[in-house]
Amino acid sequence: MNRNPATGDPSPPGAEHQTSPPDLRLAGLAVAAWLTALAGLHLGTRALLLVATVATILTTFGALHLLGRLGRPWAAARRYGWIAVAVGLGVVCAGAATAAQLAIRDTPPIRALAEQRALITAEVVVRDDPRPIRSAGRPGMLLVPSELVQLTGPDGRRIHASVRLLVLATDPAWHGLLPGQRLTADGRLGLPRGGDLTAAVLSTNGPPQRHGESSWAQRAAGTLRAGLQRACAPLPDDPGGLLPGLIVGDTSRLPPAVEEEFRATGMTHLNAVSGSNVAIVVGAVLLLARWARAGPWLAVGLCAVALVGFVILVRPSPSVVRAATMGAIGLAALAAGRPRAALPALAAAVTVLVLVDPELAGDPGFALSVLATGGLLLLAGPWRDGLRRRGVPAGLAEALTVPAAAQLACGPVVAGISGTVSLVAVPANLLAVPAIAPATVLGVLAALVSPVWPAGAEFLAWLASWPAWWLVLIARQGTRLPGGTLPWPGGLPGALLLTAVTLALLVAVRRPVVRRLVAVVGVAAVIGVLAVRFVAAGWPPTGWVVVACAVGQGDALVLPVGSGRAVVVDAGPEPGAVDDCLRRLGVREVPLLVVSHFHADHVGGVAGVFRGRRVDAVLVPASTDPESGRDLVRAAATAGRAALLTTSAGARHPIGGVDLLVLGPPYPLAGTRSDPNNNSLVLRATVGGVRILLPGDAETEEQHALLTRATPSQLRADVLKVAHHGSAYQDPSFLDAVRPVVALVPVGSGNTYGHPNPGILARLSGGGTRVLRTDTDGDVAAIRNDGGLAVVRRGIPPGRRS
């Protein structure tokens, strides 16, 4: 006899096949509140209050009209009318709550100091763990989400305000701070990026002055997290860095290459605490409770204790509270013995969370948590039952439908963020399912026993490293599949487009004929795309490590960081050319834009790098000559809300899989033939084991200075971007020290400067270097393959191996 899984009571035969429509009565309220808060974060207080006022009037008239029709016919109309009233109520509540938070955020005295970039002293409370910013272009920089308590301006005036503050810190003393820690710091105030509730950004180079300690819960969590890190320390880098991220969201040791592989295969959600972590921990406790024949209420109580304990372990930051709230939805439905109550509980939870913290409306993690939970509640069950009716075993049906439903629901958000649609995400997550639970449970146990039994914690972490290794293997192999991702419009338009396509397909496939047609067309489309990918020579070529863009008489080079992400060095003379090159390469996000120097042929196109892309930081040399180029770069960085950073010789800037070492200028040069050229940043980039030397427009004087200050191993490179478009002002000893296998010459056709110099090209070619130039070859790439280095010209099959 079938039994209700929540209560154990008998249920009528065939009940498992009976479906009832989902309870969507609160869905309109939740969606309206969510979208209103999201719009308000970008529109501002005045527009939001106007929308809320209009919604209040319409909702009031609508409710009065419906109340006047109570007891009359047209029940269906009344039902839909109340849904419309709920939507209006969501707009009113979220509009008021968000407007209130925005008014606090935009406190005039703090806003004025931020616009002035004033030096201030701030007393703050840490809200979340300090985390490194790998894309900031400055080694060791930390991002510390905080709550401002008091601010002392440059005139000594004190301002008391409770607003959100982001601290950008470089001093090592900021490491190890716990949420809830109260401290004081000196620094320069700046404007935030926008789109959230952050009031200002504080940049500081000094240590914080601590006041007291954080709460006992945070200290306990810190002890357990540190114990987990110690237990994972003896493990290999890949699984040892993944485990703390998988279990408690600590990605400080996660190798950048593994992070990019997880992103490319749609598995990046495993690197952060989410509802799945909560479900695994609570599910393990629930299984033990059922094995011990505990009743429903006792099982729920044990699960609630486990849920609170897990939140303490991973620290009750907003993201963790969000994940715990989603996990608690299942507990509420279980306690009530009504699985159908889960969807209204989800809608209520979304509404409450958005009203309490409107910033969650713009948080991709919040959207992924909600959509994944909603996908499981709305889609996984019917899909599973449909497969079981067709003879698929229950366990296999569950394993197939859960990742498919979650991936389908989260697809629009992922596509909007990444600008791609992954073809390997569903199979990759399906293969990952068996490893997630044992890795999580063993890792949590390792953290719990680490304070009292370190050896036992290391043994448990070693056991957990095996399923973690399987996850790394899946991600690594998934990134190597050709055609694993398809390009898709990014941002909000791309997300809305995929949402419309998904909803249309879900409605259409309810008809058997349409379902078969969609299946046939879908399979044919995938096979056709893959065939084109295999047969046609794609761009960028597989294994590329650097591309020199054909932007005319100027420099623009691209170094791949990951799927859709790249470091850009210089921007060419005009925006359109560099924008077109980045579009051809599929670059949608630039973690770091490097400006070698401020001549127009290197910075004139800087606006094109920002066009439709997020640029996190701009790295510039200490020399500001010429000022016109400096002002152009500064204006673009300000408009794009990118951090503007300087660097010096010896600094290292790791960005994902790209490692940048600054070699020059070794010291400021003056009185040379061209001081701006001879103070160019000289970088040695390492991408996939290939060393690439990027000397900007360094001429004889700076090249000679590098020979006297840099070691031979630092100058040796596999690929050389020939300085100053191949001009005659090259030090032969410098070229001999580099000894490149491939030389790339960015240069414009028909230029009046005599670039490139035939003697320089002959010297390089005579030494066995393969030389490519953008004026005759177009975009040119150096690629790494099994035979070493090769070169590719855009639209032309790979050239001979060098």
KENUVO-895872 format. One line per 4 residues: number of its first residue (from 1); for each residue x, y, z of C-alpha. Coordinates in steps of 0.25 Angstrom, whole numbers. Layout:
<recs>
NUM	X:Y:Z  ...
</recs>
This chain:
<recs>
1	0:0:0  5:14:-3  8:23:9  9:38:10
5	24:41:11  22:51:22  12:45:31  13:30:28
9	-2:29:27  -8:21:16  -12:28:3  -21:23:-7
13	-16:14:-19  -11:22:-30  -10:35:-22  5:36:-26
17	0:38:-40  -11:49:-36  -6:63:-39  -13:75:-34
21	-10:90:-39  1:97:-31  -4:107:-20  0:120:-27
25	-8:129:-18  4:136:-12  13:136:-24  8:149:-30
29	11:156:-16  25:150:-16  28:153:-31  23:167:-30
33	31:170:-17  44:164:-23  43:172:-36  39:185:-30
37	51:184:-20  60:181:-32  55:193:-40  56:202:-28
41	71:199:-26  73:205:-40  62:215:-41  64:222:-28
45	55:227:-17  47:237:-25  43:228:-36  40:217:-26
49	31:226:-17  23:230:-30  21:215:-34  17:211:-19
53	7:223:-19  0:219:-32  0:204:-27  -6:208:-14
57	-17:216:-21  -20:205:-31  -19:194:-20  -29:201:-11
61	-39:203:-22  -38:189:-26  -40:183:-12  -52:192:-10
65	-58:188:-23  -56:173:-20  -61:175:-6  -74:181:-12
69	-76:168:-20  -75:158:-9  -87:149:-9  -89:151:-24
73	-86:142:-36  -73:142:-44  -65:135:-33  -53:132:-43
77	-53:147:-46  -52:150:-31  -41:140:-30  -32:146:-41
81	-36:160:-35  -30:156:-22  -18:152:-29  -17:165:-35
85	-19:172:-22  -7:163:-16  2:168:-27  -2:182:-24
89	1:180:-9  14:174:-13  18:186:-21  13:196:-9
93	21:188:2  33:186:-6  33:200:-11  32:206:3
97	42:197:9  52:199:-2  50:214:-3  52:215:12
101	66:207:11  70:216:-1  67:229:7  76:223:18
105	87:219:8  87:233:1  89:241:14  94:255:9
109	106:257:18  112:243:14  109:244:0  116:258:-1
113	128:252:6  128:241:-4  127:250:-16  139:258:-10
117	147:245:-8  150:251:6  160:245:16  151:240:28
121	152:231:40  141:221:41  136:212:52  129:200:46
125	124:186:49  128:175:40  116:168:33  123:157:26
129	136:150:24  147:158:17  150:152:4  161:154:-6
133	158:161:-19  165:153:-30  161:162:-41  165:175:-34
137	179:176:-40  185:179:-27  191:167:-19  186:164:-6
141	174:173:-7  162:169:2  147:173:1  141:174:15
145	125:176:15  123:185:27  112:194:34  116:208:37
149	114:213:51  121:226:52  129:234:42  139:246:46
153	141:255:34  153:263:30  148:275:38  146:267:51
157	131:266:50  125:253:54  113:247:46  105:235:53
161	99:227:42  95:212:40  98:210:26  105:199:18
165	120:201:15  130:193:6  144:193:11  155:191:1
169	167:188:10  182:183:6  188:182:20  189:167:25
173	183:171:38  169:170:32  171:156:30  164:147:40
177	153:157:44  140:151:48  126:156:45  121:165:57
181	135:170:60  135:185:63  147:193:58  152:207:54
185	159:209:41  165:221:34  164:223:18  158:230:7
189	143:230:4  138:227:-10  125:225:-18  120:211:-19
193	117:204:-32  102:205:-30  90:196:-31  90:192:-17
197	89:198:-3  104:201:-1  105:215:3  120:217:0
201	134:210:-2  145:212:8  159:210:2  170:207:13
205	184:203:13  186:203:28  182:192:39  169:193:46
209	168:196:61  159:186:68  149:188:79  145:176:87
213	142:162:81  131:157:72  119:148:78  122:134:83
217	115:128:71  124:135:61  136:131:69  131:116:70
221	129:117:55  143:123:53  149:111:61  142:101:53
225	145:107:40  160:108:43  160:94:48  154:90:34
229	165:98:27  176:91:35  170:77:32  170:80:17
233	184:86:17  191:73:14  182:69:2  185:73:-12
237	182:87:-16  170:84:-25  161:75:-15  167:82:-3
241	163:96:-8  150:91:-13  145:85:0  144:97:9
245	137:104:-2  127:92:-4  124:91:11  125:105:17
249	127:114:5  141:117:8  148:118:-6  161:125:-1
253	169:113:-5  162:109:-17  171:110:-29  167:120:-40
257	167:109:-51  157:100:-43  148:112:-41  148:115:-56
261	145:101:-59  133:100:-50  128:113:-56  129:108:-70
265	122:95:-67  110:101:-59  115:96:-46  119:109:-39
269	108:108:-29  116:97:-22  126:107:-18  117:114:-9
273	107:111:2  93:109:-4  80:102:-1  86:89:-6
277	96:89:6  85:91:15  77:80:9  88:70:10
281	91:73:24  77:73:28  74:61:20  85:53:27
285	78:56:40  65:53:35  69:39:30  75:36:43
289	62:41:50  54:32:41  64:20:43  61:22:58
293	46:22:56  45:36:61  31:43:59  29:54:49
297	30:65:59  42:60:66  49:58:53  46:73:49
301	51:77:63  64:70:61  65:75:47  63:89:52
305	74:88:62  83:83:51  79:95:42  83:105:53
309	96:97:56  100:98:41  96:112:40  106:115:52
313	117:107:45  116:114:32  113:127:39  100:134:38
317	103:144:27  92:149:18  95:138:8  95:127:18
321	82:132:24  76:132:10  80:118:8  75:113:22
325	61:120:19  60:112:6  64:99:14  54:102:25
329	42:103:14  43:88:13  43:86:28  30:94:29
333	24:86:18  28:73:25  23:78:39  10:81:33
337	9:68:26  5:76:13  16:76:2  7:86:-6
341	9:96:5  24:97:1  21:107:-11  13:117:-3
345	24:116:8  34:119:-3  26:131:-8  24:136:7
349	39:134:9  43:142:-3  34:153:1  39:154:15
353	53:154:11  52:164:0  44:174:10  55:172:21
357	67:173:11  63:179:-2  77:177:-7  75:162:-8
361	66:165:-20  78:168:-28  87:157:-23  89:146:-33
365	91:136:-22  77:139:-17  71:138:-30  78:124:-32
369	73:119:-19  59:123:-21  58:118:-35  65:105:-32
373	55:103:-20  43:107:-29  48:98:-40  49:86:-31
377	35:89:-25  28:91:-39  36:83:-49  44:71:-42
381	32:64:-36  23:63:-49  35:60:-57  39:49:-48
385	25:43:-47  24:44:-63  37:36:-64  33:26:-53
389	20:23:-61  28:20:-73  36:9:-65  48:17:-61
393	53:13:-47  50:22:-36  64:25:-32  68:28:-46
397	56:37:-49  59:45:-37  74:46:-41  70:51:-55
401	59:61:-52  65:68:-40  77:74:-47  69:76:-60
405	58:84:-53  68:92:-45  77:95:-57  65:99:-65
409	59:108:-55  73:115:-52  77:116:-67  72:130:-70
413	80:136:-58  92:128:-62  91:132:-77  89:147:-73
417	102:146:-64  111:138:-73  105:141:-87  105:127:-90
421	96:115:-90  103:102:-85  101:89:-92  109:81:-82
425	102:87:-69  91:77:-68  100:64:-70  111:70:-62
429	102:73:-50  96:59:-52  109:53:-51  113:61:-39
433	100:58:-31  106:45:-25  118:52:-19  112:64:-13
437	105:58:-1  117:49:4  127:61:2  118:70:9
441	114:61:21  129:56:23  134:71:22  124:75:33
445	128:64:42  143:68:40  140:82:44  132:77:56
449	143:68:61  155:77:58  156:84:71  156:71:79
453	162:61:70  171:67:59  176:54:54  161:49:52
457	158:62:45  169:60:35  165:45:32  150:50:30
461	156:61:21  164:51:13  151:42:11  144:54:6
465	155:58:-3  151:46:-12  137:51:-16  143:65:-17
469	153:60:-27  142:54:-35  135:67:-36  148:74:-40
473	150:63:-51  135:65:-56  138:80:-57  151:79:-64
477	146:69:-74  134:77:-77  142:90:-80  150:82:-91
481	137:77:-99  136:85:-112  123:93:-113  120:91:-98
485	115:105:-97  107:113:-107  107:129:-108  95:136:-103
489	91:151:-101  96:155:-87  90:164:-76  75:166:-74
493	71:165:-89  78:151:-90  71:146:-77  58:151:-81
497	59:145:-95  63:131:-89  52:132:-79  42:134:-90
501	47:123:-98  47:114:-86  32:117:-82  28:116:-97
505	34:102:-97  28:98:-84  14:102:-89  16:96:-103
509	21:82:-99  9:79:-91  3:74:-105  9:61:-109
513	11:66:-124  18:78:-120  26:71:-110  32:61:-121
517	34:73:-130  42:81:-120  50:68:-116  54:66:-131
521	57:81:-134  65:82:-121  73:70:-124  75:74:-138
525	79:88:-134  89:83:-124  95:73:-134  96:84:-145
529	103:94:-135  113:83:-131  116:79:-145  118:94:-149
533	127:95:-137  135:82:-140  136:85:-155  138:100:-156
537	150:107:-151  145:115:-139  150:128:-133  156:129:-123
541	164:116:-126  165:105:-116  176:107:-106  179:121:-109
545	188:129:-99  188:142:-105  182:150:-117  187:163:-123
549	175:170:-129  175:177:-142  172:191:-137  180:199:-147
553	192:207:-143  191:204:-128  192:193:-118  181:184:-112
557	184:170:-107  175:160:-100  179:149:-90  168:138:-86
561	164:137:-72  152:128:-74  139:126:-81  135:140:-86
565	146:147:-77  159:153:-81  170:162:-77  172:173:-88
569	185:181:-89  183:194:-96  171:199:-104  176:203:-118
573	173:217:-124  158:216:-125  146:210:-118  140:202:-129
577	152:194:-133  155:188:-120  140:186:-117  139:178:-129
581	151:169:-126  146:166:-112  132:163:-118  139:153:-128
585	146:147:-116  133:146:-108  139:154:-96  127:159:-87
589	135:163:-75  149:169:-73  154:167:-59  166:175:-62
593	169:186:-73  184:189:-73  188:202:-79  203:202:-83
597	204:217:-84  195:229:-88  198:231:-103  185:232:-111
601	189:219:-120  188:211:-107  176:218:-99  168:225:-110
605	158:213:-111  157:211:-96  142:213:-97  141:201:-106
609	146:192:-95  135:197:-86  124:196:-97  114:186:-92
613	124:179:-82  127:180:-68  141:184:-65  146:182:-50
617	159:190:-50  168:198:-58  183:197:-56  191:209:-60
621	206:213:-59  211:223:-49  215:233:-61  203:241:-64
625	209:247:-77  201:251:-86  190:257:-77  180:256:-88
629	181:241:-89  181:240:-74  168:248:-73  162:240:-84
633	165:227:-76  160:233:-63  147:237:-69  144:224:-75
637	148:217:-61  139:226:-54  127:224:-63  129:209:-63
641	130:209:-48  144:202:-49  155:203:-39  167:211:-44
645	180:205:-39  194:208:-40  206:198:-40  221:198:-40
649	232:188:-44  232:175:-36  217:175:-33  210:162:-37
653	195:162:-41  189:148:-42  175:149:-49  169:135:-51
657	178:127:-59  186:139:-64  199:143:-55  204:157:-58
661	218:161:-53  222:176:-55  236:177:-59  237:191:-63
665	239:202:-63  250:199:-52  251:213:-49  245:226:-55
669	252:230:-67  254:245:-72  261:252:-83  259:240:-93
673	255:241:-107  240:239:-102  238:239:-88  224:234:-88
677	228:222:-97  240:219:-88  232:219:-76  222:208:-81
681	218:197:-73  226:185:-77  218:172:-73  222:157:-73
685	209:149:-74  208:134:-71  196:127:-78  195:112:-77
689	210:111:-75  213:120:-87  221:133:-84  217:145:-92
693	225:158:-91  217:171:-93  227:183:-93  217:194:-98
697	224:204:-106  237:203:-98  249:208:-106  264:206:-106
701	265:214:-92  255:206:-84  259:193:-91  274:195:-87
705	269:199:-72  262:185:-72  274:178:-76  282:184:-65
709	271:181:-54  263:169:-58  269:155:-57  270:147:-70
713	259:137:-66  250:149:-64  252:154:-79  252:140:-85
717	238:138:-92  231:129:-102  223:140:-108  228:155:-110
721	218:166:-114  229:174:-121  230:188:-115  225:201:-121
725	219:194:-133  233:189:-138  240:202:-138  255:203:-141
729	257:208:-126  260:194:-121  272:189:-113  277:177:-120
733	282:171:-107  268:172:-101  262:164:-113  274:154:-111
737	270:152:-96  255:150:-99  258:139:-110  243:138:-114
741	237:126:-122  226:135:-127  226:150:-129  213:158:-130
745	214:172:-137  201:181:-135  202:191:-146  194:199:-155
749	194:197:-170  199:209:-178  204:217:-166  214:228:-168
753	224:224:-157  231:213:-165  226:203:-155  230:192:-154
757	245:193:-157  249:183:-167  263:181:-160  256:178:-147
761	247:168:-154  259:161:-161  266:160:-148  254:153:-141
765	252:144:-153  267:141:-155  267:136:-140  256:126:-143
769	244:134:-138  231:133:-145  226:147:-148  212:151:-150
773	207:165:-152  192:171:-151  193:180:-163  195:167:-172
777	189:156:-164  177:162:-156  175:157:-142  186:148:-139
781	187:138:-127  197:129:-121  192:116:-117  197:104:-108
785	195:90:-114  201:76:-112  213:80:-121  216:93:-114
789	213:107:-119  205:110:-132  200:122:-138  186:125:-144
793	181:137:-152  166:139:-151  159:131:-161  171:124:-166
797	174:109:-161  185:108:-151  199:111:-157  211:103:-157
801	217:99:-143  228:107:-139
</recs>
